[in-house]
Amino acid sequence: MKFLVCISLVPDTTTKISFVDNDTKFNNDKVQWILNPYDEWYALVRALELKEANGGTVTVVNVGSAANDQVIRKALAIGADDAIRIDVTGEADSFSIASEIAAVAKSGGYDMILLGKETINYNGSNLGGMLAELIDLPFVSYASKLDMAGNTATIERDIEGGKEVLTVDTPFVISCAKGMAEARIPNMKGIMSAKTKPLNVVAPQGVGSLTSVVKYELPPAKSACKMIPADHPEELIRLLHEEAKMI
Amino acid sequence: MAVLFFIEIADGKVKKASFEATSYAAAYAKQIGKDAVGIALGTIDDAELAALGVYGATKVLHAGNKEFDSFDANEYTKAVADVATQVNADTIVFSQTLTGKAVAPVVSARLKAGIVSGAVSLPDADFVVKKTAFSGKAFAYVKVNTSTKIVSVVPNSFGATKGTGTATVESVTLEAAPNRVTVKEVTRQQGDIAPLPEAELVVSAGRGMKGPENWGIIEDLAKALGATTACSRPVADLHWRPHYEHVGQTGVAIRPNLYIAIGISGAIQHLAGVNQSKCIVVINKDPEAPFFKAADYGIVGDLFEIVPKLTEAVKALKAGQH
C-alpha cells in the first residue's frame, strides 16, 4: 500500500510568540521549527505501523523552502521511505498548499493520504478536507483509531462528546488525532539512513491563496491572579458570582 | 443574495453551537443588509428550526433526506454547496466544531471560496476577520479575497443573542451524493450536560487527584455548578478518565466562560487547550505551579479539603437564588 503523509513545520510548542513589521509577520528570530506534532505523532507513525504490518511505502510531502529540509529529514529518520518538498517560498494559505499537494497526490497513486488534525500554529484544520475535495477522495476527520482489512479501513473518529465508527475503502484522506499512534523517537540507524534517503524537490503549480493575513495581535496581558486563602474557599464562590459574574 | 449558515443536528435537536452560528450570521447579514438563511440536513422537527428565528434567522431550508442522518463529509459538502449556489450565498457560516471542521474546508475547496477557520469576530467592511492562532497564544486578522466567503466560528466566542421571531421553514429537495463512508456506530455521552467544546462551565482535574476513585468530589462540584467535567492528559493516559474528557493541545481545545483546574500544574500543552477560557480558577497545593500565572483566581492548598467546601458554597448560593 502506498501512503502519503502531509507534514507541516511549526514553531516549537514552547516558542514565545512575537511579531515584526508592524505586527504583520511572525517573528522567526531564534524560533526552533519542528514537525507539526499531530502530523508526526499520529499520521506519520500510524502510516509506518501499517506499512510494517502489511508492506508498502511511506512518502512524506511538505510545501516550503529549502530551509525546511533539515526538519523533513527527521520524518525520514523516523522511518519514511522518501520525501517530496514542493518548493514554495513566502506566504501561502491552506487552499494554496492543498492545491500544491493535490498535484503531487494525483500523480502518485496513493492508497491513503494522512495528516494531523490541525497545525499548532494556524489551527485551521483545513488542509485535509480541501485536499480530499481537490482530488475527489472521501475525507475522514479527527480519527483516533484506524485498522485495515484488505482495502477496507475501519475508523473511529471523534465527534462532539463521543465517537463514531465507520468504514471506508481506499483510497481516502484521513486527519489523525490522539489515539492513532504513539510518538516515536528516531534511532541512530534511522538518523544515519535519513541522510541518504531521497528528498525530491518539485516545482510548484503556483496556485494562489484565497485569503491573506493582514496582521497579528497578542492577547492582552493577563492581570495578576487573585489569591484566596485556603481556609475560606467559599470566598472564591462569592467572587465568581459577584465579581466575575461567571456563576 | 444571503448569508447562509449551516445548522448542526444531533438526536433531532439543533446543537448549541448552531445557535451561536445563527446569531453570527444574523448579525453579519444585518450589517450588510441581507437575510440570514439556514440549511439543515436530516431528520428534525420543523418547529425546532423555526425556533432559530429568536437568534435572528429569517429562513431555514430543510432537506430531510434520511441519508443525511449519518454523517458523510462529501455528502454534506455537496448539499451545502448546492444550496449555497441556489440561494446565491455570498457568505457561508459554520461552527468550528468537529462537524464544521469536516465540512467547511471541503465546501471551501469546492466553491473556491476563501475560509477563515476559528473566527472570533464579525467580518469588517473589507471582510477582515479576527481568528485564533498559535494555539491560543495570538490572534490573526485574515482577509478573504474571493467573492464567496466562508467563516467558521469558534464555539462560545461570539455568543448566541436571543431576541424574538420565528424563521420560515422551507423544505428543499436535494439529491444526496453517493455515500463514500459507512457509519457503523455512534456513541455519545448521555444526559443534559453540554459536551466539552460547547460547555460554558468546566471543572477539570489532574494527577493531583491521586487516583480515579477520588473523582467523586469533582463530579459533585461539577453537578452543583451544572458544569462539564474534564481532565488533563496524564489522567486520560492513565485511563483514570475517558479519552473525550482530555483537554489540552492533544485533546480538545475549549473556550468556556469558567474553567476550574484542580490538581493540574498547567504544562504549556495543557494551557494551549484552555488559555482562551474567559475566567480561569486554579486550585493546587504547589504555589509555584505554572498554572497560577494564567489564572484569574487561585487557591493554594489541599484540594481534598477545598473542593467539598466549594461544592457546599455553590449549593448554598444556588439555594439562596431560588
Interface residues (C-beta under 8 A of the other chain):
Chain A: P11 T13 T14 I17 F19 P37 Y38 D93 S94 F95 A98 E118 I120 N121 Y122 N123 G124 S125 N126 L127 G128 G129 M130 L131 A132 E133 L134 P138 F139 V140 S141 Y142 S144 T154 D158 I159 E160 G161 G162 K163 E164 V165 L166 T167 V168 F172 A177 K178 G179 S209 L210 T211 S212 V213 V214 K215 Y216 E217 L218 P219 K222 S223 C225 K226 M227 I228 P229 A230 D231 P233 E234 L236 I237 R238 L239 L240 H241 A244 M246 I247
Chain B: A10 K15 F71 D72 A73 N74 T77 Q96 T97 L98 T99 K101 A102 V103 A104 P105 V106 S108 A109 R110 K112 A113 G114 I115 V116 S117 G118 V128 K130 T132 A133 F134 S135 G136 K137 A138 F139 A140 Y141 V142 K143 V144 N145 T146 R180 V181 T182 V183 K184 E185 V186 T187 R188 Q189 P195 L196 P197 E198 L201 L225 H243 Y244 H246 Q249 T250 G251 A253 N257 L258 I268 Q269 A272 K278 C279 V281 V282 F292 K293 A294 A295 D296 Y297 G298 I299 V300 G301 D302 E305 I306 K309 L310 E312 A313 V314 A316 L317
